């Protein structure tokens, strides 16, 4: 499978290293900004004129608005993806040394678990 690499912008982390780690047409998405105040969250997504929100991102947005998610996990990654990952771990747990392939495998494992949980 050929992976299209995103253009490199200075100080912007790319997540194209996860393309192909998940089944079908599943790809990572982003939210442009998020604000939090006293456990109140405001998500902001910006698009250019005539740019539509992809179906997968729309599903994510709809699910963010559900009253209670089934689970929330935050994966902390240290490095310069997609070329190098030095450490990774779940938020508030100790980081461990790791690689791009280990993070890809962890994300795939989470995906498979979430499909059965």
Secondary structure, 3 states (H helix, E strand, C coil): CCCCCCCCCCCCCCCHHHCCCCCCCCCCCCCCEEEEECCEEEEECCCCCCCCCCHHHHHHHHHHCCCCCCCCCCEEEEEECCCEEEEEEECCCCCEECCHHHHHHHHHHHHHHHCCC
